[in-house]
Amino acid sequence: MILIAVSKTFEADAVLPVLRAGQRHFGENRVQEAADKWPSLKAQFPDSVLHLIGGLQTNKVKQAVALFDVIHTIDRPKLARALAKEFTEQNRHLPCYIQVNIGEEDQKGGVALDDLAALIGLCRDELELNLVGLMCIPPAGVDPSPYFALLAKLAKDHHLPQLSMGMSSDFEVAVELGATCVRVGSAIFGQRH
Ligand SMILES: *Cc1c(COP(=O)(O)O)cnc(C)c1O
């Protein structure tokens, strides 16, 4: 079980005590914010591991591959292809997750359930990405259990070992349902403004 401390919106000053306490996995959702904050933190803590947990635009792929260590948000073929090209370019073959729009919500990121199998096939077989698992953010305000259970089933069906699911409000449930990595922000850093 990996605990990702989600440090988005918090300055380096707030992240440092958490690094000093021994936490090593961190999550950021924006490439530019991470690029401003993390190079100096990584210089001080070279064994820290930075996870991209927000949507990625193809024009930021080069910067993202240089900066991050794990990508959680592959959601479309164009992005998968751009990442594959850049991994080769930089000789950095980062572990990747596909983000699934598990509640089939219009405004949510992630690949549609109907398109998941094809995207897994593209990433794993054609592009030979280091695809390790699936990631989701369940719909807000309802019991997340069925969504976590569905993500776990999809990962199992496709022989993907890792499950990135669970946030401050629901990580206990996510762990019970098989999460291998939880992404916890406000429960560690406090409320975001
Ligand atoms: C912000 C964020 C989190 C952390 O949310 P909290 O509720 O503060 O724990 C987890 N995952 C993603 C994708 C996020 O954007």
The ligand as an ORCA input file, in Angstrom:
! r2SCAN-3c Opt
* xyz 0 1
  C      -6.940     16.708     -4.929
  C      -6.942     15.291     -5.322
  C      -6.854     14.276     -4.350
  C      -6.808     14.546     -2.854
  O      -8.046     15.017     -2.419
  P      -8.367     15.160     -0.832
  O      -9.826     15.103     -0.777
  O      -7.791     16.468     -0.422
  O      -7.707     14.024     -0.150
  C      -6.826     12.960     -4.786
  N      -6.880     12.651     -6.100
  C      -6.959     13.588     -7.053
  C      -7.012     13.177     -8.471
  C      -6.998     14.933     -6.703
  O      -7.073     15.873     -7.664
*
